[in-house]
Amino acid sequence: MVVAVAAVGCGFQLVHTIEHLVQVGHWLLEPGGAPWLSVWAGRGQDALGGGALGAELLHLLGNLVFLAGLLAVVSLVRTGHGPSAARWVRWSAVVQVVHVGEHLLLTATVMAVGRPLGLTTAFGLVEGTGAIALRVLAHVGFNAAATGLLLAGGWAARPRPRRERSEREDVWPDRMPGGGGPGGPRRERSEREDSVAAAGVAGVARGAERGLDLTVGQRIGGVAVVGADGEHGAHDGAVGVDDG
């Protein structure tokens, strides 16, 4: 049910935003003309009583549909999709709540005084073509912002291939204060430990390739690096080994 509400609300908003973009194009071509409405929007306005009240009721209902869809998306991405996706969608919901509040104000003022008064009409202080321009641009701005934030949330929540373990994720459970073990605390592996381990393994590999007799070991950074009799003779006294 939640998925269906989210799909209907967000799908409706995508179409509604396209309508507003077309409306802006029409306004650019005819700045002094009446705002453009799609055929289905015109029929909906007539069904709701026509005139200014029908137009405001139509916009209010449409934005309530989108708000319901957004709240459904918020509940869906709250867990399992990461904090980034949830944050984008929450901001989209905040913008839409303000947008719905504006349409409530416009609808209420039409009912009370016969004309829409709100932020997007400058409370009646702007008249003529200026009022049309303000209304068209303000509402496309509301819709573009809410839709853009929603799309950003969808992009952040997209399925991604499994990443290679990052340095933060790359840990040695057995190298922890107190011995560690399953379920114990985990510590990140430092760059120094990585380089020392790599050097030790490389030394062992070189010795093996030369076919030397590996007899003496020295512990470096937790990795055994083994030398050869022929090469450590000068150091035997230091390590306490008597070849004789």
Disulfide bonds with the S-S distance in Angstrom:
none
